[in-house]
Amino acid sequence: MKNYLVAASAIGIAASAFATVSSTLVADTYIVKEGSGASAKFYSVLDIYVKGNNAGDLMGGSVLGAGTHGVVFATSQATGVTRDASGKVTAGAVTGDIFVQSDGSGWLPTNNSGSAWDSFIAVGNRGQGNAAKVTNRAGTVKDQGLAANMTAASGFSQMSVAGSNFIDSGTTSGWYSAFGGNGYSTAGASENPFARMNAYNADQAALYPDLVRTGYQTSKGSLRNGDTTAGTAWTNRIDPTVTNLVAGTSGVGGTSLDFCWMIGRFAIDVTGKSASEVITMNAQFNMVGKNGTAAETGTTFTGASTASYKVSNFFAFAVPAPGAVTLLGAAGLLGRRRKA
């Protein structure tokens, strides 16, 4: 088993107040170091979540395109292409920073490599392989660690392509849990689409011990709000080489991941890179869920009909400048790798 060091990207920041499920995504941002000395590799990671605040909040177990709003996950280098009205790429070379995966198994959350920087689409779960578990709306734990338990809608082949710096699958595409119905289904308490957001909360740990949590609901780095453009994402980035770090601590707790429903983990190799490269990513898809006040109550929403839930947020990748690792180590902010 390889050992990994996870460096928190900055001190924890306060969480924003949400009335219910927010249409602004959040990302736990951190840097992973693999190896040591001259051969050390560095990976910048964004664990992207939808965040709510109520026990009745539910999220659809899906990542879908709808209407004129396609599914796109892309690094900034991959966005310099021509798209049609639906957002589908029609021309232009796809180059730039690729999303990395530890064993080449692609975007399914099925491998058991244990890497802290393995990119995958989560659809609610926070782990891979044996740890890929979610709950349905009835609170039943489901295993997403098998490929047969994940379903791809029409044209969503990019989800299975490893070594890509983009996923751009148009508006008729999507990916969702195969447990009961499709990504828009609302029928019956056994339907996995509309899964409970609060099942990962600290106060639910005894009820749902199989669900992966980080520590006791603390993030690896800092939980950052998504921005409307790549430019503002870069301006608002958290840079571990310029942010004052807290010396003498064993880790940076960041913001609680309570009510956080994970979209996916997106990692790039930043070994030898500098902040001058301005690496960002866009996360775009159609959200389906329910703003609730108690279990099985509340108002269903879908980005197909509610514009605010057609999510398109930008995030900036943290890049360790020369000397950053020494700085992080001196501040005591290196810890053993923990799953999200």
Stockholm file with secondary structure:
# STOCKHOLM 1.0

chainA/1-340         MKNYLVAASAIGIAASAFATVSSTLVADTYIVKEGSGASAKFYSVLDIYVKGNNAGDLMGGSVLGAGTHGVVFATSQATGVTRDASGKVTAGAVTGDIFVQSDGSGWLPTNNSGSAWDSFIAVGNRGQGNAAKVTNRAGTVKDQGLAANMTAASGFSQMSVAGSNFIDSGTTSGWYSAFGGNGYSTAGASENPFARMNAYNADQAALYPDLVRTGYQTSKGSLRNGDTTAGTAWTNRIDPTVTNLVAGTSGVGGTSLDFCWMIGRFAIDVTGKSASEVITMNAQFNMVGKNGTAAETGTTFTGASTASYKVSNFFAFAVPAPGAVTLLGAAGLLGRRRKA
#=GR chainA/1-340 SS CCCEEEEECSSCCCCCCCSSSCSSCEEEEEEEEESCGGGCEEEEEEEEEEECCCTTCEECSEEECBTTBCCEEEEGGGCCSEECTTSCEEESCCCSCCCCCSSSCCSSTTCCCCCTTCCEEEEECSSCGGGCEEECTTCCEEECCSGGGEEECTTCGGGGCSSCSEEECCSSCEEEECSSSCTTCCCSTTCSSSEESGGGSGGGTTTCTTSCCSTTTCCSSEEEECBSSHHHHHHTCCCTTTSCCCTTCSCCCCSCCTTEEEEEEEEEECTTCCGGGCCEEEEEEECEEEECSSTTCSEEEETTTCGGGEEEEEEECCCCCTTHHHHHHHTTCEEECCCC
#=GC SS_cons         CCCEEEEECSSCCCCCCCSSSCSSCEEEEEEEEESCGGGCEEEEEEEEEEECCCTTCEECSEEECBTTBCCEEEEGGGCCSEECTTSCEEESCCCSCCCCCSSSCCSSTTCCCCCTTCCEEEEECSSCGGGCEEECTTCCEEECCSGGGEEECTTCGGGGCSSCSEEECCSSCEEEECSSSCTTCCCSTTCSSSEESGGGSGGGTTTCTTSCCSTTTCCSSEEEECBSSHHHHHHTCCCTTTSCCCTTCSCCCCSCCTTEEEEEEEEEECTTCCGGGCCEEEEEEECEEEECSSTTCSEEEETTTCGGGEEEEEEECCCCCTTHHHHHHHTTCEEECCCC
//
